[in-house]
Amino acid sequence: MSVRLSRDEAWSLLTEWVESDSLRRHCLAVETAMRAYAKARGEDEELWGVVGLLHDMDYERHADLETGHPRVALKELERMDVDPVVIRAIASHADFLGVSRESALEKTLYAVDELSGFLLACAYVRPEGIVGLTPKSVKKKLKQASFAAAVNRDEVRGGAEELGIDFDEHVRFVIAALEERADELGVLGSAAA
């Protein structure tokens, strides 16, 4: 019988593995977007949230994509006998592992991961933070290769395509989700604070 991690257990595991505030915020943002999509689609919010929270848990310690992330996390979660649905979803978000994305859970994680990171970056440079951020301004920033250069633009766009959602609609949905936790994510902005 596999273990079904609660949100508190997943958070505890994440904070054990991740010290960086920025990586913790990224994982919280992905969790937030995952929960919002789960709620909108009548899916299991707790399960989807746990996947979002833990998807990058090993990145800080094992950033090497050849031997490390997310393999180390997958091994740890397997060792803990965590629900295989969680393990497979996390494996599927890393294209280089060759794990196909079949379920709505897997496709959603892929769709919100890079986008969440990019939206946080956009919010950090605006006095208003995430409040009032629009798909139009996000697309403008996506065209600036030097801005948040580590974000994979193909994955940002490809994620929405895999979900079968209009890109602007997807961006708007994730912005709205993140806006609800803007303070916790550090993207409330000086104008709003």
N, C-alpha and C positions, 0 to 999 in steps of 0.2 A: 504494500500500500504506500503510494508516494505521499510526500509531505506537501500540504497546501499552505504556503506561507501567508501570514496575515500582512497587512500593510505595515504594522509596527515591527514585525519580525524582519521584513524586507528593508525598512529604514535602518534598523539596527545593523543589519548585515552591510548595507551600503556605507554607513558611517564608520564601520570597522575597516572597510577596504579603501575608502576615499576620504582623504583629508582636505583636498582642495575645495574651497568654497565655490569656485566657478564650475567645477565638474559636478559637485552636489547640486548646484542650481540647474545645470543642464539636465541632470537626471530627474529633478523635481518638475522641470518644464515638460519633459517627455511624459512623465507620469500624468501630469495635468491634462495634456492633450489626449493621451490614451484614455483616461477616465471620461473625458468629455465625449469622445467618439463612442465609447462603450455605452454611455448613458443614452446618447442620441440614437443608437442602433439596438437598444434593448439587450446589450451583452453584459457580461459579468464585469462590473466596474473594478472590483477588488483584484481580480485576476489580471485584467488589462493594466491596471495601475502598477501592480507588482512587476510586471514585465517591463514597463516603462522605467520604473525606478532602478531596476537591476541591470538593464541592458549594457551599461558601460562600467559595471562595478570593478572590473579588473584593469581598466584603461590607464589609471594613474600608475599602478605598479608594473604593468606589463603592456606598454604602449606599442611594442613591436608587433606589427600585423602579420609577420612571417611565422612567429612562434608563440606570440602572446595573445593579446586581445582578439576575440573574446574566448579563445580556447581555455584559458586559465579559469575564467568564470564558469564556463560550461562544465569543466572537470569538478570544480568545487560544488556546483549545484547538483551535479550527478552524485557526488560523494555524500551530499546531504539528503539524497533521495527526493529532491524537489520534483514536483509535477512535471512530467516530460513535455507537456504543452508549453510551459514557461521556457524550458531549455531549448526546445526546437524554435520557438519564436525568437529568442535571443540569437541563436545560431543563424537564423534566416536574415537577420538585419545586416550581416556582414557578407556582401556579395562574393568576396574572395573565398568563402568556405564552400560555395556552390550548393547551399541548401535552398531549395526552391521555396518561394513564398506561396503557400496554398490557401491558408485561412485568412479571414478578415482581420484577425488579431495580428498575424504576421505582416500582412500588407500595410496595416495601419502603423505598426511600429516603424517600418521602413519609411512610410510617408511623413511621419511627424518628427523623426530623429534629427535629420539635418536641418529641416525647416525650423524646428524649435530653437536650435542653436543659432540659426541665422536671425530669427526674430528677436532673440535676446540681444544679439549684437546690434541690431537696428535700434532697439529700445535704449540701449546704453548711451548712444550718441545723440539722443533727442532730449531736449529739456522736459518734454511731456512724458518721456519714457515710452511705454507701450500704449498709453492712452491716446486714441486717435490715429494710431498707425494704420495705414491703408495698404491694400494690395499694390496700388500704383507706386507708392514710395518704396515698397519692398522690391518690386520688379526693377525699379531704377537702381537700387543698391546692388541687386543681383548682377547687373551689367558691369558694375565696377569690380574688376577682378582683384584689385588690391584690398577691397573691403572684405573683412572676415574671410581672408584668402583660404583658410583651411576648410571652409565649407564647400562640399562637393555640389556644384550647381546642377549637374546632371541628376543627382539623387534627389535634390529638392524638387525639380520638375517631374522626374520619373515617378516619384512617390505618389503624386496626385494622379498621374496617368494610371498607375497600377490600381489605385482605389476607384478609378473611373469617375473622378470628380473634377469639375472645372477648377483650374489652378487658383483663380481669384477667390472662388468660393471656399476652397481648402485653406488658403491663407487667412481669409476673414474668420473662418471657424476657429483656427488655432489661435489667432490673435485674441479673439473673444474669450477663449478658455484661459489663456495666460493672463489676460487682464484681470480675471477674477482672483488670481493669486499674485498680482503685481508687487505687492509689498514684500511678501515672502521671497519672491524671485529677484528682488532688487531692481525692478523696472518700473516703479511708480513714477519716477522722474521728479526733478526738483520743482517743476511747475505745479505738480499735483500735491507734493509733500508740503 
